[in-house]
């Protein structure tokens, strides 16, 4: 039968494909046209209804719609140009029911009554704009289509806009249009698609039967040759008379017999290639049999086994050696669960990521293959990334808290005078700018560790920096019941330093001092000239102090003293480390003296400009 032949299947497939494409196309076109026309008409009606409703509302205040008929008549004169009909609804009571009226077309309202009876249209008296679409089955009484009262039947799109007077909804204006143009366009589209389908089916039938002689005959010959080859005759050949896919298939068929022996040789080559790939891998690959003996390894695995065997394990004679002890637990886990197992091993100070997969012989586990990768550097980089996040969190916490505090002071009108409000706003602005610079500098944390972060020192008056720090922390210290004092020399004290970097150092030290000082305690910022011409800055507090055992490690990264000694939440342990890096970048040094229960003094010594150079 033709339906079982290649030609018949090809013909049916193409016809089916063409039919599906055309059906999908016409559905999409109809949907697009319907949505396009409806959206355009709805937008036009909505704009027109809003303008007409506004015109009626502006015609008078406190008047009913009956007294505004002259305005409605003017509105109706505009509608023929838009091919639109209008109905004005008058609310009765609280809008639970309504009546309608027009001025010139009261006799032509019969069809639209079907649309006005919709219950959701009443929501327009609640002040909502409504858009509805309905079907009118009754033609206008008395006649055919006229220029003044065109018949409305079929789909109709209506837009209802509430009319308000002194805040109350006194009625609504309803504009409606026929969607007959959409129906006409849809029908025309269906006709065009139908004609295209007829042409496509005719051309498909012609080309399908034309290809029958050029496709089926070579395939029948290949079928006969395949039957003979199945009986062991590999000398059979199929004539290749064309250069298309059928001809290439015939040539491939002819080469199949000659390549049987070459295929066996290719299998051997594949095995050698697999061995070469295994040897070229940088990861260590170890294959283990069911007894836990290593049977296949690559060079990285050989080196790894040699290193791990230095613990004194006895190696068996023959060709097998026992699995290294660090891998025994992983191997037992794979054998018991018969599933892939991944873990990290820490051997000889290195971190190894191990993935061990079971090997099967039908339903039995006959061994496992383990891939080991040295991920020491990757883990170290992961830790550095986490440390960087901790740095960002720590360094942004204090300026954000100050921004919140001063902004709350402005919101709560704590600052009564304009000068106080301006000062608070200035501090907030300065902190915002500094926080932006701080975020950028934290991105250079790695270079700070290496001492190559770009500092920009200049000659500044150190007292100005100190006064700014005192002013910044004054409210914060007051809230915590701590007295914040300044001890500066009267003469200007010049220092050669990076102002933002040193402000970051003092911010960390003052913040730590306030948090570790109990109520009624004192935090003092001292500045003086050193004996060698440099600058000495001290942050002195009367707080809880630092335990003696913690003093040697206080400037290490992420090191924290007893968390219970802080008033607020504990920091990340990065502030003092960053402060030390910044001070050392200036060529100075920072030290600490503390006694438990008495207080702590941080001392910063900065050289003068000549000394730094």
C-alpha positions in Angstrom: 0.0 0.0 0.0 1.1 3.5 -0.7 0.6 4.5 3.0 3.4 2.1 4.0 5.8 3.3 1.4 8.4 6.0 1.9 6.7 8.2 -0.7 3.3 7.9 1.1 4.8 8.6 4.5 6.7 11.6 3.0 3.6 12.9 1.4 1.5 12.5 4.5 4.3 14.1 6.7 4.6 17.2 4.5 0.9 17.6 4.2 0.5 17.3 7.9 3.3 19.7 8.6 1.9 22.3 6.1 -1.6 21.9 7.7 -0.3 22.3 11.2 1.8 25.4 10.3 -1.2 27.0 8.5 -3.6 26.2 11.4 -1.2 27.7 13.9 -0.6 30.7 11.7 -4.3 31.4 11.2 -4.9 31.0 15.0 -2.1 33.4 15.8 -3.2 35.9 13.2 -6.8 35.8 14.4 -5.7 36.2 18.0 -3.3 39.1 17.1 -5.9 40.9 15.0 -8.6 40.5 17.7 -6.3 41.8 20.4 -4.9 44.6 18.2 -8.3 45.9 17.2 -9.8 45.5 20.6 -6.8 47.3 22.3 -6.9 50.1 19.8 -10.6 50.6 20.0 -10.5 50.3 23.8 -7.7 52.9 24.0 -9.6 55.3 21.7 -12.9 54.8 23.6 -11.3 55.2 26.9 -9.6 58.5 25.9 -12.8 59.8 24.4 -15.0 58.8 27.3 -12.6 60.5 29.8 -12.6 63.7 27.8 -16.5 63.7 27.4 -17.0 62.9 31.1 -14.6 65.7 32.1 -16.5 68.1 29.8 -19.8 67.1 31.4 -18.4 67.4 34.9 -17.0 70.9 34.1 -20.3 72.1 32.8 -21.7 72.7 36.3 -21.5 72.0 39.9 -24.3 70.5 42.0 -26.5 70.0 39.0 -28.1 66.8 37.8 -27.5 65.3 34.4 -30.9 66.4 33.2 -29.9 70.0 33.5 -26.8 69.4 31.4 -28.5 68.1 28.3 -27.0 70.8 26.2 -23.5 69.6 27.0 -24.5 66.0 26.2 -26.0 67.2 22.9 -22.7 68.8 22.1 -20.9 65.6 22.9 -23.2 63.5 20.7 -22.4 65.8 17.8 -18.8 64.6 18.0 -19.5 60.9 18.0 -20.4 60.2 14.3 -16.8 61.1 13.3 -15.6 58.2 15.6 -18.3 55.7 14.5 -19.3 55.6 18.1 -22.6 55.5 20.0 -23.2 57.0 23.5 -25.5 56.3 26.4 -25.6 58.4 29.5 -26.6 56.6 32.7 -28.2 58.3 35.6 -27.6 56.8 39.1 -30.6 56.1 41.3 -30.2 55.9 45.0 -26.7 54.7 45.9 -26.0 53.4 42.4 -27.6 50.0 43.0 -29.8 50.7 40.0 -29.7 53.1 37.1 -31.6 54.7 34.3 -30.3 55.9 31.0 -31.1 58.6 28.5 -29.7 60.3 25.4 -30.9 63.4 23.6 -31.1 62.5 20.0 -31.1 58.7 19.8 -33.5 57.6 22.6 -35.4 55.5 20.1 -32.3 53.5 19.1 -31.3 52.1 22.5 -33.0 48.7 22.0 -29.8 46.6 21.1 -27.5 48.2 23.7 -30.0 47.3 26.5 -28.5 43.8 26.4 -25.1 45.2 27.2 -26.4 47.6 29.9 -28.0 44.7 31.8 -24.6 43.3 32.7 -24.2 43.4 36.5 -20.6 44.3 36.4 -21.4 47.6 34.6 -22.9 48.8 37.9 -19.5 49.0 39.3 -19.0 52.3 37.4 -21.2 54.0 40.0 -18.6 53.0 42.6 -16.1 55.3 40.7 -14.5 52.6 38.7 -13.8 52.7 35.0 -15.3 49.6 33.2 -14.4 48.0 29.9 -16.8 45.3 28.7 -17.3 43.3 25.5 -20.6 41.7 24.6 -22.7 40.4 21.8 -25.8 42.1 20.5 -28.3 39.8 18.7 -31.1 42.4 18.1 -30.9 44.8 15.2 -32.2 48.4 15.5 -35.9 48.5 15.1 -37.1 50.1 11.9 -34.5 49.5 9.6 -31.4 49.2 7.9 -28.1 50.9 8.3 -28.3 54.7 8.2 -25.6 57.4 8.8 -27.3 58.6 12.0 -28.2 55.2 13.6 -26.1 52.4 12.2 -27.3 48.9 13.3 -25.3 47.3 16.1 -25.2 43.5 16.1 -22.5 41.0 16.8 -19.5 41.9 19.1 -19.6 45.3 20.7 -16.9 47.0 22.8 -18.1 49.4 25.5 -16.3 51.7 27.9 -18.1 53.2 30.9 -16.6 56.3 32.6 -18.1 57.6 35.9 -19.4 61.2 36.0 -18.8 63.0 39.3 -20.2 66.1 40.9 -18.7 67.4 44.1 -17.0 64.1 44.7 -20.1 61.9 44.2 -20.8 59.7 41.2 -24.1 61.1 39.7 -24.0 59.0 36.5 -21.9 57.5 33.8 -21.1 57.9 30.2 -21.0 54.7 28.1 -19.4 54.7 24.6 -19.7 51.6 22.5 -18.5 50.5 19.0 -19.2 47.6 16.7 -16.3 45.1 16.1 -17.7 44.1 12.7 -14.5 45.2 11.1 -12.6 42.7 13.1 -14.9 39.9 12.0 -14.6 40.9 8.4 -10.7 40.9 8.6 -10.8 37.5 10.4 -12.9 35.9 7.7 -10.7 37.3 4.9 -7.6 35.9 6.7 -9.2 32.4 6.9 -10.0 32.6 3.1 -6.4 33.4 2.2 -5.0 30.7 4.4 -7.4 28.2 2.9 -6.3 29.0 -0.6 -2.6 28.8 0.5 -3.4 25.3 2.0 -4.9 24.1 -1.3 -1.8 25.2 -3.3 0.5 23.7 -0.7 -1.3 20.3 -0.8 -1.2 20.2 -4.6 2.6 21.0 -4.8 3.3 18.5 -2.0 1.5 15.7 -3.9 3.4 16.5 -7.1 6.9 16.5 -5.6 6.3 13.5 -3.3 5.4 11.3 -6.2 8.2 12.8 -8.3 10.8 11.7 -5.7 9.4 8.2 -5.5 11.5 6.8 -8.3 14.7 8.5 -7.1 14.4 7.4 -3.5 12.7 4.0 -3.3 14.5 2.2 -6.0 18.1 2.6 -4.5 16.6 1.7 -1.1 15.2 -1.6 -2.5 18.6 -2.5 -3.9 20.3 -1.7 -0.6 17.8 -4.0 1.2 18.7 -6.9 -1.1 22.4 -6.3 -0.6 21.9 -6.2 3.2 20.2 -9.5 3.2 23.1 -11.1 1.3 25.6 -9.5 3.7 23.6 -10.9 6.6 24.3 -14.3 5.1 28.0 -13.7 5.1 28.6 -12.3 1.6 30.7 -9.2 2.2 31.7 -8.9 -1.5 28.3 -7.6 -2.4 28.3 -4.0 -3.6 25.5 -1.5 -4.4 25.9 0.8 -7.4 26.0 4.4 -6.5 24.6 6.4 -9.4 23.9 9.7 -7.7 25.9 12.1 -5.6 23.2 13.0 -3.1 22.4 11.5 0.3 21.2 8.2 -1.3 24.5 7.9 -3.2 26.5 8.6 -0.1 24.5 6.0 1.7 25.3 3.5 -1.0 29.0 4.3 -0.8 28.9 4.0 3.0 27.2 0.6 2.6 29.9 -0.6 0.2 32.6 0.4 2.7 31.0 -1.3 5.6 32.2 -4.8 4.8 35.8 -3.7 4.2 35.8 -1.7 7.5 34.8 -4.6 9.7 38.4 -5.7 10.2 39.5 -2.0 10.5 36.9 -1.6 13.2 38.5 -4.2 15.4 41.8 -2.4 14.9 40.1 0.9 15.8 39.0 -0.6 19.1 42.5 -1.3 20.0 43.5 2.2 19.1 40.7 3.6 21.3 42.1 1.7 24.2 45.5 3.2 23.6 44.1 6.7 23.3 42.2 6.2 26.6 45.4 5.2 28.2 47.1 8.3 26.8 44.4 10.6 28.0 44.6 9.0 31.5 48.4 9.6 31.6 48.0 13.2 30.4 45.5 14.2 33.2 46.8 16.4 35.9 44.4 14.9 38.4 45.4 11.7 40.1 43.3 8.7 38.9 43.3 5.5 40.9 41.3 2.4 39.9 40.7 -0.1 42.8 39.4 -3.7 42.5 36.8 -5.2 44.9 39.6 -6.3 47.3 40.8 -2.7 47.8 44.0 -3.2 45.7 45.2 -0.5 43.3 45.2 -1.9 39.7 45.4 1.1 37.4 47.0 4.5 38.0 48.2 7.5 36.0 51.6 9.3 36.7 50.1 11.9 39.1 48.5 9.0 41.1 51.8 7.1 41.2 53.5 10.1 42.7 50.7 10.5 45.2 50.8 6.9 46.2 54.6 7.2 46.7 54.2 10.2 48.9 51.3 8.7 50.9 53.1 5.4 51.4 56.0 7.0 53.2 54.2 6.3 56.5 55.6 2.8 56.4 52.9 0.7 54.9 54.1 -2.6 53.6 53.6 -3.0 49.8 52.6 -6.4 48.6 54.5 -8.3 46.1 53.0 -9.0 42.7 51.5 -6.1 40.7 49.0 -4.9 43.3 49.5 -2.6 46.2 47.0 -1.8 49.0 44.8 1.3 48.9 46.4 4.2 50.9 44.9 4.6 54.3 43.4 8.0 53.7 41.2 6.5 50.9 40.1 3.4 52.8 37.1 5.0 54.4 35.9 6.5 51.1 36.2 3.2 49.4 34.3 1.4 52.1 31.5 4.0 51.8 31.3 3.5 48.0 31.1 -0.3 48.4 28.4 -0.2 51.0 26.2 2.4 49.4 27.0 1.6 45.8 26.9 5.3 45.0 29.3 8.0 44.1 31.0 9.6 47.1 32.8 12.9 47.3 34.8 14.4 50.2 37.9 16.4 51.1 41.0 14.8 52.5 43.7 16.6 54.5 47.0 14.8 54.1 50.5 16.1 54.7 49.3 19.7 54.9 47.5 19.6 51.6 43.8 19.5 50.8 42.6 16.9 48.3 39.1 16.8 46.7 38.2 13.1 46.2 35.4 11.8 44.0 35.1 8.0 44.0 32.7 6.2 41.7 31.8 2.5 41.9 32.5 0.2 38.9 30.0 -2.5 38.1 30.1 -6.0 36.7 26.5 -6.3 35.8 24.8 -5.9 39.2 27.9 -6.4 41.3 30.4 -3.8 42.4 33.7 -4.9 41.0 35.8 -1.9 42.3 35.9 1.8 42.2 37.7 4.6 40.4 38.9 7.6 42.4 39.8 11.0 41.0 41.9 13.2 43.3 42.6 16.9 42.8 44.8 19.1 44.9 42.5 22.0 45.9 44.7 23.6 48.5 45.0 26.9 46.6 41.3 26.9 45.7 40.3 26.5 49.4 42.7 29.2 50.3 41.2 31.5 47.7 37.7 30.7 49.0 38.9 31.7 52.5 40.3 34.9 51.2 37.0 35.8 49.5 35.2 35.1 52.8 37.7 37.2 54.7 37.1 40.0 52.2 33.4 39.9 52.8 34.1 40.1 56.5 36.3 43.1 56.0 33.5 44.9 54.0 30.9 44.1 56.7 33.1 45.3 59.5 34.2 48.5 57.9 30.8 49.6 56.7 29.0 48.9 60.0 30.3 51.9 61.9 29.6 54.6 59.2 26.2 53.1 58.5 25.3 53.3 62.2 26.4 56.9 62.3 24.4 57.8 59.2 21.4 56.1 60.8 21.9 57.9 64.1 22.3 61.4 62.7 19.5 60.9 60.2 17.2 59.8 63.0 18.2 62.9 64.9 17.1 65.0 61.9 13.9 63.1 61.5 13.0 63.4 65.2 13.9 67.1 65.3 16.5 66.6 68.0 18.5 69.4 66.4 16.4 72.5 67.1 18.5 75.3 65.5 19.3 75.5 61.8 23.0 75.5 62.7 22.6 72.1 64.5 20.6 70.7 61.6 23.2 71.9 59.1 26.0 70.4 61.2 24.2 67.0 61.3 23.5 67.1 57.6 27.2 68.0 57.0 28.3 65.0 59.0 25.9 62.7 57.1 27.2 64.1 53.8 30.8 63.6 54.8 30.2 60.1 56.1 28.4 59.2 52.8 31.3 60.4 50.7 33.8 58.7 53.0 31.9 55.4 52.9 32.0 55.5 49.1 35.7 55.9 49.2 36.0 53.2 51.9 34.2 50.7 49.7 36.6 51.4 46.9 39.6 51.1 49.2 38.4 47.7 50.6 38.6 46.3 47.0 42.4 46.9 47.3 42.6 44.8 50.5 44.9 42.2 48.8 47.3 45.0 47.7 47.2 46.4 51.3 48.4 43.0 52.5 51.4 43.3 50.2 52.0 46.9 51.0 51.3 48.3 47.6 48.0 50.0 48.2 48.1 53.5 46.7 48.1 56.0 49.7 48.1 59.7 48.9 49.7 61.5 51.8 49.7 65.3 52.1 50.4 67.9 54.7 47.4 68.4 56.9 46.6 70.0 60.3 46.2 67.0 62.5 43.9 68.8 65.0 41.3 69.3 62.2 41.2 65.6 61.7 40.8 65.1 65.4 38.0 67.6 65.8 36.2 65.9 62.9 36.5 62.5 64.6 35.3 64.0 68.0 32.3 65.7 66.3 31.5 62.5 64.5 31.4 60.3 67.6 30.0 62.8 70.0 26.4 61.7 69.7 27.4 58.0 69.6 29.4 58.4 72.8 26.6 60.4 74.5 24.1 57.6 73.7 26.3 55.1 75.4 27.0 57.3 78.5 30.7 57.8 77.6 32.5 61.1 77.9 34.5 61.8 74.8 37.3 64.3 75.3 40.1 65.8 73.2 43.5 66.8 74.3 45.2 68.8 71.4 48.0 71.4 71.5 47.1 75.0 70.9 49.6 75.5 68.1 48.8 73.9 64.7 50.3 70.4 64.5 51.2 69.5 60.9 51.5 65.9 59.8 52.3 64.3 56.4 49.6 61.6 56.1 46.7 60.2 54.0 43.7 61.9 55.6 41.2 59.2 54.6 43.4 56.4 55.7 44.2 57.9 59.1 40.5 58.8 59.6 39.7 55.1 59.1 42.3 54.2 61.7 41.0 56.7 64.3 37.4 55.7 63.5 38.2 52.0 64.3 40.1 52.9 67.5 37.5 55.4 68.8 34.6 53.0 68.0 36.4 50.1 69.8 37.1 52.4 72.8 33.5 53.5 73.2 32.2 50.0 72.8 34.6 48.7 75.5 34.1 51.5 77.9 31.2 51.3 80.5 28.8 54.1 81.3 30.3 57.2 82.9 33.7 56.2 81.5 36.0 58.4 79.5 37.6 58.1 76.0 40.3 60.7 75.2 41.9 61.5 71.9 45.3 62.9 72.4 47.6 64.5 69.8 51.1 65.8 70.3 54.4 66.4 68.5 57.0 63.6 69.0 60.7 64.2 69.8 61.8 63.4 66.3 59.5 65.9 64.7 56.7 63.5 63.9 53.2 63.1 65.3 52.0 61.0 68.3 48.3 60.2 68.5 46.9 58.3 71.5 43.4 56.9 72.0 43.0 56.4 75.8 39.9 54.9 77.5 38.9 53.9 81.0 37.2 50.7 79.8 37.5 47.0 80.7 41.0 46.6 79.2 42.5 43.8 77.3 43.7 40.6 78.9 47.4 40.1 79.0 47.2 36.9 77.1 45.5 38.7 74.2 47.9 41.6 73.8 50.4 39.8 71.6 47.7 38.8 69.1 45.5 41.9 69.2 46.7 43.1 65.7 46.3 39.8 64.0 43.6 39.4 61.4 40.3 38.1 62.7 41.6 37.8 66.2 39.0 38.7 68.9 39.3 39.1 72.6 36.6 38.1 75.0 33.3 39.0 73.4 31.6 39.4 76.8 33.7 42.6 77.4 32.0 44.6 74.6 28.9 46.6 75.2 27.5 46.0 71.7 27.9 43.2 69.3 31.4 41.9 68.7 33.3 43.0 65.6 34.9 40.8 62.9 38.4 41.2 64.3 39.6 43.1 61.2 39.7 46.7 62.4 43.0 46.7 64.3 44.7 44.6 61.6 43.6 47.2 58.9 44.7 50.0 61.2 48.1 48.5 61.6 48.5 48.1 57.8 47.6 51.7 57.2 49.9 53.1 59.9 52.8 51.0 58.7 52.1 52.2 55.1 52.7 55.7 56.5 56.1 54.5 57.8 54.9 54.6 61.4 54.0 52.1 64.1 51.1 51.4 66.4 51.3 49.9 69.9 49.0 49.1 72.7 49.1 49.2 76.5 46.3 47.9 78.6 45.5 46.7 82.1 42.3 44.8 82.9 39.7 46.9 84.6 41.8 50.1 84.2 41.7 50.9 80.5 43.6 50.8 77.3 45.9 53.2 75.4 46.6 52.8 71.7 49.6 54.9 70.5 50.3 55.8 66.9 53.7 57.3 66.0 54.0 58.9 62.6 57.3 60.2 61.2 57.6 63.7 59.8 57.7 64.2 56.1 61.5 64.3 55.9 61.8 61.2 57.9 59.3 59.4 55.6 61.2 60.4 52.5 
